[in-house]
């Protein structure tokens, strides 16, 4: 039916001439809607970008910020000149976010060209934390070469608040709390039994080395994926490793067990640290399933007697750097930049570093459950704080160092959300050797 038909009254006269007002109102509404639609079509693209309800960020492949919209600048409290061409995307992340970016987010972008709904925290100009969800895609040239990274950032503060509210509501239910406690006790018995099978019952005695380890369980509801070991290769050569399998539960436990035994077997076949992790990478790739891909981060080291100390060769597959506390109290970070996750890429890059452990030197390996834990003020424990703490390890034996870190983990309590594995290797001085013997 046409508009002309709609405007006629029952007796065939035009509503406009018979004193009706509906036609004028409808016409005015249609004209207003048409005008609004035309205005949308003519909307300025720059305004749409700058004032979008989400943040937009474009970076070069090395992470340098090339473009950022006004919305994200307002959230962060920066001026455009503070960031564009001066800072990298990782500079906006918290310490834990940078670690996640290096070990998970960046490798995922390189492998798949995109990453979706990654939960991170940005640091604002005044030091506040801004929880966000991040989506990124790699823009390529016509020949398929990576050109830049485009990122969309969504404010997740309300989502976090909603999640906390749900948690509080759940905790207020006495009946549900009792059921949870009963289930937790049952799961604790199961997980502790399974967890014990994934770790060495005791560390072997290594001539000239004082060794200690600790495993801290953050929750008894799931089996963790952290692991460590120390074992002989020959009469004068020792292998050790520490790492973290992605995920929790029975599936992660299976990969953890496979990883431990593969590392041991590979080290016996060829103790070269690069060869050991390369072998592990191939084994994990063979076990991958598209619906349940598993990978890990790991450090593998080789100890060889060297006079009054030991030479150390350490290989990294995307794991956090080890720390060395020297006899004089200096703390060295054994950086292994570029080491990639094990079990994702067919030809993962294995980063290797070497050093020497002399009398009084201590080597600390740890998983990210420690550094990503929250302190009472809400900040992450972090690698820098750990390095400061490590300076106080001077002159202590391995068990004392482990006990110190275990006490820190206990103090963090519920703020510790992930399991933590610790392995400490110390070359005793004559005085500490006497204390250990006594």
C-alpha positions as CSV (number, residue, x, y, z in Angstrom):
1,X,0.0,0.0,0.0
2,X,1.3,3.5,-0.9
3,X,1.7,6.4,1.4
4,X,-1.1,8.1,-0.5
5,X,-3.5,5.3,0.4
6,X,-2.4,5.6,4.1
7,X,-3.3,9.3,4.1
8,X,-6.9,8.8,3.1
9,X,-9.8,8.7,5.6
10,X,-12.6,6.1,5.6
11,X,-14.8,8.4,3.4
12,X,-12.1,8.8,0.8
13,X,-11.1,12.4,1.7
14,X,-7.6,13.3,2.4
15,X,-6.7,13.5,6.1
16,X,-4.8,16.7,5.7
17,X,-7.8,18.5,4.3
18,X,-10.2,17.1,6.8
19,X,-8.3,18.5,9.8
20,X,-6.2,15.3,10.7
21,X,-2.6,15.6,12.0
22,X,-1.3,12.0,11.7
23,X,0.1,12.5,8.2
24,X,2.1,15.5,9.3
25,X,3.5,13.7,12.3
26,X,4.4,10.6,10.3
27,X,6.0,12.7,7.6
28,X,8.0,14.6,10.1
29,X,9.2,11.4,11.8
30,X,10.3,9.9,8.5
31,X,12.1,13.1,7.5
32,X,13.9,13.1,10.9
33,X,14.9,9.5,10.5
34,X,16.2,10.1,7.0
35,X,18.1,13.1,8.2
36,X,19.7,11.1,11.0
37,X,20.6,8.3,8.6
38,X,22.2,10.8,6.2
39,X,24.2,12.3,9.1
40,X,25.6,8.8,9.9
41,X,26.7,8.3,6.3
42,X,28.5,11.6,6.4
43,X,30.1,11.0,9.8
44,X,33.8,11.8,9.9
45,X,36.0,8.6,9.9
46,X,38.7,10.3,12.0
47,X,36.1,11.1,14.7
48,X,34.9,7.5,14.6
49,X,38.4,6.3,15.2
50,X,39.4,8.8,17.9
51,X,36.2,8.6,19.9
52,X,35.3,4.9,19.5
53,X,33.9,3.1,22.6
54,X,37.1,1.0,22.6
55,X,40.8,1.7,22.4
56,X,42.7,1.3,19.1
57,X,46.5,0.8,18.9
58,X,48.8,0.2,15.9
59,X,52.4,-0.9,16.5
60,X,55.4,-1.8,14.4
61,X,56.6,-5.3,14.5
62,X,59.1,-4.4,17.3
63,X,56.2,-3.1,19.4
64,X,56.8,0.6,18.9
65,X,53.6,2.5,19.0
66,X,52.8,4.1,15.7
67,X,49.2,5.1,16.2
68,X,46.7,5.4,19.2
69,X,43.2,6.7,19.4
70,X,41.9,9.3,21.9
71,X,39.8,6.8,23.8
72,X,42.8,4.8,24.9
73,X,44.8,7.9,25.6
74,X,42.1,9.1,27.9
75,X,41.9,5.8,29.7
76,X,45.7,5.8,30.2
77,X,46.1,9.5,31.0
78,X,48.9,10.1,28.5
79,X,49.4,12.6,25.7
80,X,49.8,11.3,22.2
81,X,53.4,12.6,22.0
82,X,54.2,10.7,25.2
83,X,53.7,7.4,23.4
84,X,53.8,7.6,19.6
85,X,57.3,6.8,18.4
86,X,58.6,6.8,21.9
87,X,57.2,3.8,23.8
88,X,56.4,0.1,23.0
89,X,53.2,-1.7,23.7
90,X,55.0,-3.8,26.4
91,X,55.9,-0.5,28.2
92,X,52.2,-0.1,29.0
93,X,51.9,-3.5,30.5
94,X,52.5,-4.6,34.1
95,X,55.4,-6.9,34.9
96,X,53.2,-10.0,34.7
97,X,51.7,-8.7,31.5
98,X,55.2,-8.3,29.9
99,X,56.1,-11.9,30.9
100,X,52.9,-13.2,29.4
101,X,53.4,-11.1,26.3
102,X,56.9,-12.5,25.8
103,X,56.1,-16.2,26.5
104,X,52.6,-16.6,25.2
105,X,51.0,-13.5,23.4
106,X,53.9,-12.6,21.1
107,X,54.6,-16.3,20.0
108,X,50.8,-16.7,19.4
109,X,50.8,-13.7,17.1
110,X,53.9,-14.9,15.2
111,X,52.4,-18.3,14.8
112,X,48.7,-17.5,13.9
113,X,48.8,-13.9,13.0
114,X,46.1,-13.1,15.5
115,X,45.1,-13.3,19.1
116,X,41.7,-12.9,20.7
117,X,40.3,-12.0,24.1
118,X,43.6,-11.9,25.9
119,X,43.2,-10.6,29.5
120,X,46.0,-8.2,30.5
121,X,46.5,-5.2,32.8
122,X,47.7,-1.9,31.5
123,X,49.6,0.6,33.7
124,X,48.2,4.1,33.5
125,X,50.2,7.3,33.7
126,X,49.5,7.7,37.4
127,X,50.4,4.1,38.2
128,X,46.9,2.6,38.4
129,X,46.1,-0.8,36.8
130,X,43.5,-1.0,34.1
131,X,42.2,-4.5,33.4
132,X,41.5,-4.9,29.6
133,X,40.7,-7.5,27.0
134,X,42.9,-7.4,23.9
135,X,42.4,-8.5,20.3
136,X,45.3,-8.2,17.9
137,X,45.9,-9.0,14.2
138,X,49.0,-8.8,12.1
139,X,48.6,-6.8,9.0
140,X,50.6,-8.1,6.0
141,X,51.7,-6.9,2.6
142,X,50.3,-8.3,-0.6
143,X,53.2,-10.7,-0.6
144,X,52.3,-11.9,2.9
145,X,55.1,-10.2,4.8
146,X,54.2,-8.9,8.3
147,X,53.9,-5.1,8.2
148,X,52.4,-4.0,11.5
149,X,50.1,-5.1,14.4
150,X,46.6,-3.7,14.9
151,X,45.2,-4.0,18.4
152,X,41.7,-3.4,19.8
153,X,41.5,-2.9,23.6
154,X,38.3,-3.2,25.7
155,X,37.9,-1.8,29.2
156,X,37.3,-4.8,31.5
157,X,36.8,-3.0,34.8
158,X,33.0,-3.6,34.9
159,X,33.6,-7.3,34.0
160,X,36.0,-7.7,36.8
161,X,33.6,-6.0,39.2
162,X,30.8,-8.3,38.1
163,X,33.1,-11.4,38.6
164,X,33.9,-10.2,42.1
165,X,30.3,-9.7,42.9
166,X,29.5,-13.2,41.7
167,X,32.3,-14.6,43.9
168,X,31.0,-12.8,47.0
169,X,27.5,-14.1,46.4
170,X,28.8,-17.6,46.2
171,X,30.8,-17.3,49.4
172,X,27.7,-16.1,51.3
173,X,25.9,-19.4,50.8
174,X,26.7,-21.6,53.8
175,X,25.3,-24.7,52.3
176,X,27.3,-24.3,49.2
177,X,30.4,-23.5,51.2
178,X,30.1,-26.7,53.1
179,X,29.7,-28.7,49.8
180,X,32.7,-27.0,48.3
181,X,34.8,-27.8,51.4
182,X,33.9,-31.5,51.2
183,X,34.7,-31.6,47.5
184,X,37.9,-29.7,48.1
185,X,39.0,-32.2,50.7
186,X,38.3,-35.0,48.3
187,X,40.1,-33.3,45.5
188,X,43.0,-32.5,47.7
189,X,43.6,-36.1,48.5
190,X,43.5,-37.0,44.9
191,X,45.7,-34.2,43.6
192,X,48.3,-34.6,46.3
193,X,48.6,-38.3,45.5
194,X,49.0,-37.5,41.8
195,X,51.3,-34.6,42.4
196,X,53.7,-36.7,44.3
197,X,54.1,-39.0,41.3
198,X,55.2,-36.0,39.1
199,X,58.1,-34.8,41.4
200,X,61.2,-36.6,42.6
201,X,60.7,-37.8,46.2
202,X,64.2,-36.5,47.2
203,X,67.0,-34.8,45.4
204,X,70.2,-36.9,44.9
205,X,73.4,-35.9,46.7
206,X,75.7,-34.1,44.3
207,X,79.4,-33.9,45.3
208,X,80.3,-30.2,45.7
209,X,76.7,-29.0,45.4
210,X,74.1,-28.2,48.1
211,X,70.7,-28.7,46.5
212,X,67.1,-28.0,47.8
213,X,63.7,-27.8,46.1
214,X,60.2,-26.8,47.1
215,X,56.7,-27.2,45.5
216,X,54.0,-24.8,46.7
217,X,50.4,-25.8,45.8
218,X,48.2,-22.7,45.3
219,X,44.9,-24.8,45.1
220,X,44.1,-28.4,45.8
221,X,41.3,-28.4,43.2
222,X,43.6,-29.2,40.2
223,X,46.9,-30.9,39.7
224,X,49.5,-28.3,38.8
225,X,51.8,-28.5,35.8
226,X,55.1,-27.2,37.4
227,X,58.0,-29.7,37.6
228,X,61.7,-30.0,38.5
229,X,64.4,-32.6,38.7
230,X,68.1,-33.1,39.4
231,X,69.9,-36.3,38.2
232,X,73.3,-37.7,37.3
233,X,74.5,-38.1,33.7
234,X,78.0,-39.4,34.4
235,X,80.2,-39.5,37.4
236,X,81.2,-35.9,37.0
237,X,78.2,-34.4,35.1
238,X,74.7,-33.5,36.3
239,X,71.6,-32.4,34.6
240,X,68.7,-30.5,36.1
241,X,65.5,-28.8,34.9
242,X,62.5,-26.8,36.0
243,X,59.4,-25.8,34.1
244,X,55.7,-25.2,33.8
245,X,53.2,-27.0,31.6
246,X,50.3,-24.9,30.3
247,X,47.0,-25.6,32.1
248,X,46.0,-27.8,35.1
249,X,44.3,-31.0,35.8
250,X,44.7,-34.6,34.5
251,X,45.6,-33.6,31.0
252,X,48.4,-31.3,32.2
253,X,49.6,-34.0,34.5
254,X,50.0,-36.4,31.6
255,X,52.1,-33.8,29.7
256,X,54.1,-33.1,32.9
257,X,55.0,-36.7,33.3
258,X,55.9,-37.1,29.7
259,X,58.1,-33.9,29.9
260,X,60.0,-35.1,32.9
261,X,60.8,-38.5,31.5
262,X,61.6,-37.1,28.0
263,X,64.1,-34.6,29.5
264,X,65.8,-37.3,31.4
265,X,66.0,-39.7,28.5
266,X,67.1,-37.0,26.0
267,X,69.9,-35.9,28.4
268,X,71.3,-39.4,28.6
269,X,71.2,-39.7,24.8
270,X,72.8,-36.2,24.2
271,X,73.4,-33.9,27.2
272,X,73.8,-30.8,25.1
273,X,71.1,-28.5,26.6
274,X,69.9,-27.3,23.1
275,X,69.6,-30.8,21.9
276,X,67.7,-31.8,25.0
277,X,65.0,-29.1,24.6
278,X,64.9,-29.7,20.8
279,X,64.1,-33.3,21.5
280,X,61.4,-32.4,24.0
281,X,59.9,-30.0,21.5
282,X,59.5,-32.7,18.9
283,X,58.0,-35.1,21.4
284,X,55.3,-32.6,22.5
285,X,54.5,-31.7,18.9
286,X,53.8,-35.4,18.3
287,X,51.4,-35.4,21.2
288,X,49.4,-32.4,20.2
289,X,45.7,-32.5,19.4
290,X,44.0,-29.5,17.9
291,X,41.3,-29.5,20.6
292,X,43.8,-29.8,23.5
293,X,47.2,-28.4,22.5
294,X,49.7,-28.4,25.4
295,X,53.0,-26.7,25.7
296,X,55.5,-25.7,28.4
297,X,58.2,-23.4,29.4
298,X,61.4,-25.0,30.7
299,X,65.0,-24.4,31.8
300,X,67.5,-27.2,31.3
301,X,71.0,-27.0,32.7
302,X,74.2,-29.0,32.7
303,X,76.6,-28.9,35.7
304,X,80.3,-29.9,35.2
305,X,83.0,-29.7,38.0
306,X,85.4,-26.9,37.3
307,X,88.1,-26.6,40.0
308,X,86.5,-25.4,43.2
309,X,83.2,-24.7,41.4
310,X,81.1,-25.8,38.5
311,X,80.6,-24.6,34.9
312,X,77.0,-24.1,34.0
313,X,75.3,-24.3,30.6
314,X,71.6,-23.3,30.7
315,X,69.1,-23.5,27.9
316,X,65.6,-21.9,27.9
317,X,62.4,-22.7,26.2
318,X,60.5,-19.5,26.9
319,X,61.0,-19.7,30.7
320,X,61.7,-17.0,33.2
321,X,65.4,-16.2,33.7
322,X,67.3,-17.9,36.5
323,X,69.0,-15.8,39.2
324,X,72.6,-16.2,40.5
325,X,73.5,-14.8,43.9
326,X,77.2,-14.4,44.0
327,X,79.4,-14.9,47.1
328,X,79.8,-11.1,47.4
329,X,76.0,-10.5,47.4
330,X,75.7,-9.4,43.7
331,X,72.7,-10.8,41.9
332,X,72.9,-11.7,38.2
333,X,70.0,-12.5,36.0
334,X,70.8,-15.2,33.5
335,X,69.0,-13.8,30.5
336,X,68.0,-16.1,27.7
337,X,66.3,-13.8,25.3
338,X,64.4,-15.3,22.3
339,X,63.8,-18.7,23.9
340,X,60.5,-19.9,22.6
341,X,57.7,-22.0,24.1
342,X,58.2,-25.8,23.8
343,X,55.6,-27.7,22.0
344,X,54.2,-25.1,19.6
345,X,56.6,-24.3,16.8
346,X,58.3,-27.1,14.7
347,X,61.6,-25.3,15.0
348,X,61.4,-23.5,18.3
349,X,64.4,-21.3,19.1
350,X,66.3,-22.5,22.2
351,X,68.3,-19.7,23.9
352,X,71.5,-20.7,25.8
353,X,73.7,-19.0,28.3
354,X,76.7,-20.1,30.3
355,X,78.3,-19.0,33.6
356,X,80.4,-20.4,36.4
357,X,79.3,-21.2,40.0
358,X,82.1,-20.6,42.4
359,X,82.2,-21.2,46.2
360,X,79.4,-19.2,47.9
361,X,77.4,-18.8,44.6
362,X,73.7,-19.9,44.5
363,X,71.5,-20.6,41.5
364,X,67.7,-20.1,41.8
365,X,65.2,-21.5,39.3
366,X,61.5,-20.7,39.8
367,X,58.1,-20.7,38.0
368,X,55.8,-17.7,37.5
369,X,53.5,-18.6,40.4
370,X,55.9,-16.6,42.6
371,X,56.6,-13.5,40.4
372,X,52.9,-13.1,39.4
373,X,51.5,-13.4,42.9
374,X,49.9,-10.3,44.4
375,X,51.3,-8.5,47.4
376,X,49.0,-7.0,50.0
377,X,49.0,-3.7,48.2
378,X,47.8,-5.4,45.0
379,X,51.0,-5.1,43.1
380,X,52.7,-8.2,41.6
381,X,55.6,-9.7,43.5
382,X,57.6,-9.4,40.3
383,X,61.1,-10.2,39.2
384,X,62.6,-7.0,40.5
385,X,61.4,-7.7,44.0
386,X,62.7,-11.2,43.8
387,X,66.1,-10.0,42.7
388,X,66.2,-7.7,45.8
389,X,65.2,-10.6,48.0
390,X,67.9,-12.8,46.4
391,X,70.6,-10.3,47.4
392,X,70.0,-11.5,51.0
393,X,70.8,-15.1,50.1
394,X,74.5,-14.4,50.4
395,X,76.2,-17.0,52.7
396,X,73.1,-19.2,53.1
397,X,72.8,-22.8,52.2
398,X,70.3,-24.1,49.7
399,X,67.7,-25.3,52.2
400,X,67.7,-21.9,54.0
401,X,67.1,-20.1,50.7
402,X,64.2,-22.4,49.9
403,X,62.7,-22.0,53.4
404,X,62.9,-18.2,53.0
405,X,61.1,-18.3,49.7
406,X,58.6,-20.9,51.0
407,X,57.7,-18.5,53.8
408,X,57.2,-15.7,51.3
409,X,54.8,-18.0,49.4
410,X,52.9,-18.8,52.6
411,X,52.6,-15.2,53.5
412,X,51.0,-14.4,50.1
413,X,48.2,-16.8,50.9
414,X,45.2,-16.6,48.7
415,X,46.9,-14.0,46.6
416,X,49.0,-16.8,45.2
417,X,46.9,-18.1,42.3
418,X,49.3,-20.5,40.6
419,X,51.5,-23.3,41.8
420,X,55.2,-22.5,42.3
421,X,58.2,-24.8,41.9
422,X,61.6,-23.7,43.3
423,X,65.1,-25.3,42.8
424,X,68.2,-24.0,44.4
425,X,71.8,-25.1,43.8
426,X,74.6,-23.7,45.9
427,X,78.3,-24.3,45.8
428,X,79.2,-24.3,49.5
429,X,82.1,-22.4,51.0
430,X,84.2,-24.3,53.7
431,X,82.2,-22.5,56.4
432,X,78.8,-23.5,55.0
433,X,80.0,-27.0,54.4
434,X,80.9,-27.3,58.1
435,X,77.4,-26.1,59.1
436,X,75.8,-28.6,56.7
437,X,77.9,-31.5,58.1
438,X,77.0,-30.5,61.7
